[in-house]
Amino acid sequence: MRRSIATVSLSGSLQEKLIAAAAARFDGVEIFENDLLFFDGNAREARLMAEQLGLKITLFQPFRDFEAVPVDVFRRNLDRAERKFDLMGELDAPMMLVCSNISPLSVDDDELAAAQLHDLAERAAARGIKIAYEALAWGAHVRTYGHVWKIVQKAGHSHLGVALDSFHTLALNDDPKGIAEIPGDKIFFMQLADAPRLNMDVLSWSRHFRCFPGQGDFDVAGFTAQAIAAGYSGPLSLEIFNDEFRAASPARMAKDGMRSLLYLEEQIRGIQTEKARAPGAPKGPWVDLIDPPPQPNLKGLAFLEFAVDPSTEAELGQWIEGLGFRRHGRHKTKDVTLYRQGSLSIVLNAEAESFAHSYYLFHGVSVCAVGLWADDPEALLRRAEVFGAQRFEERVGPDEAPMAGIRSPDGSLVYVVGENFNPARDFTRDLATPASETSISTLEVDHVGQALPGDQFDTWLLYYRSIFGLQPAETLVLPDPYGLVKSRALTNSSRTIRFPLSFSESNRTVVARSLTTFSGAGVNQVAFATDDIFGAARQLQDRGLKILPIPENYYDDLAARLGLDDNFISQLRAINVLYDRDASGGEFFHVYTQSFQERFFFEIVQRTGGYDQYGAANAPVRMAAQARMARPSSVD
Ligand code: MG
């Protein structure tokens, strides 16, 4: 399908918007009139610029408050339209979007609306222009696509058709099934937007909270599939009004937009394939939808890689040994150390000529890569490329195993490895360390938490959702002593991968302070799972790891809140273990280390009875304790 984006969705000057759209490989753009007004050139020059970049102008918008008005207003409106048609001629824009009237001057009269739109279409036809009529969810009299279609039918003009906008339909909970009944050639244009479900007036919701399909809660794929079933084959065009998008880098937003459309196409293909299986299902109509390698089957985390420098390497190494890992050995050719515990591996990378070092320069000591076990690594790498992510391969020495990864939005890497991967392959065993040293019975990585700048959340959500097939849980709002933190976990269905994302608008919270100066985002939490939390917590203590002290009040409250017995409470209290329980009796035990240079911390968790959360009830206590431990100078 042709892919388009409205200029209003991106920040910057018209030139910056067009360059960003072209770089993200859009076929076309909807020109929003304001972008022309602020453009330092005329409409013809805007057209030439788009042409130079290989972009078609798919639509000119918006034209407001036109139909169902008294005759004197109607005449003025026609004059107004003629001037826009002149402009569209210069732009070489083939279609104008007319939004349903919101003016108190308009009347509830479909016959009049149809007659006036017919006249408009007649004038447009003379210029070779089409009119796409769109129902605004807050229109004075016309608010649904069904009503628009009724009026378009009454008007009966070849140059007048329906514009569909997923937001207006889905925000009103209107059923999109009727779209399939509209002849495909009378659906002139499709604008797509998603949004979080919010309880607010629909106008403000639309103007400030739209997001790309896949970033919100609407079934945009189901909506779009109806139009394609009807025979629509025009562009799929993103029209996003969002305060954060308008402030963010247009290049990043355009790239996200393209990723979102590709992900949407994959979902529509899935819906079509499902439908075609039904007995007696009609064949087609088929349009050209992308067909990427399927979503991966991820089996968990194979390893974590930290970027370090010689001064932090030793200290972090001690922490990792404190967590029960054993120093396994050094890399054959690189300044890299491997630590192991059971099937878990942690790599400290201090190699000067490496990806890790370049990451270190921007992020300081940090997790620069994670390794994921995947059923079919090559398929996942190709899938990532289809969705616009970069593939990464570092130089390898003779006889070393090559390893490919996917570049994440902050420049960190997700390496993808298959079941034959041996993390120790390129390492020389460190004979000084006894192999039999007892470990802490951590079984696997439970979750890896990332702190993000607030305006990057949607980018990461879409990245993990489209490429890795992770699905978001609900958004939690957690109080830090110095501001609110929002948190949302992304997981796969087998729960072998759990990535909670957190961000805060305040720059004084624990989450905000863990952000790095340059790109911001980064891992701020690594949680390991155990089947013996009390044993594990005791071992951490015995190994001298700095445990986060939990205040007495927490345990008093816990006892009262959950009706726990004194013995159990004193067991928890003795080793700073926090506790949570879900509605069906599943339990969660967890203990935190203090923060490493205020950048990240470790956690050991134990889940029982199918507990599927992250102890959100305890997060405020943890953040308050972390704030107390922070260097006084950083809490200004
Ligand atoms: Mg619209």
Residues whose N, C-alpha, C, O or C-beta is under 5 A from the ligand:
A	BS01	MG	D165 Q191 E239
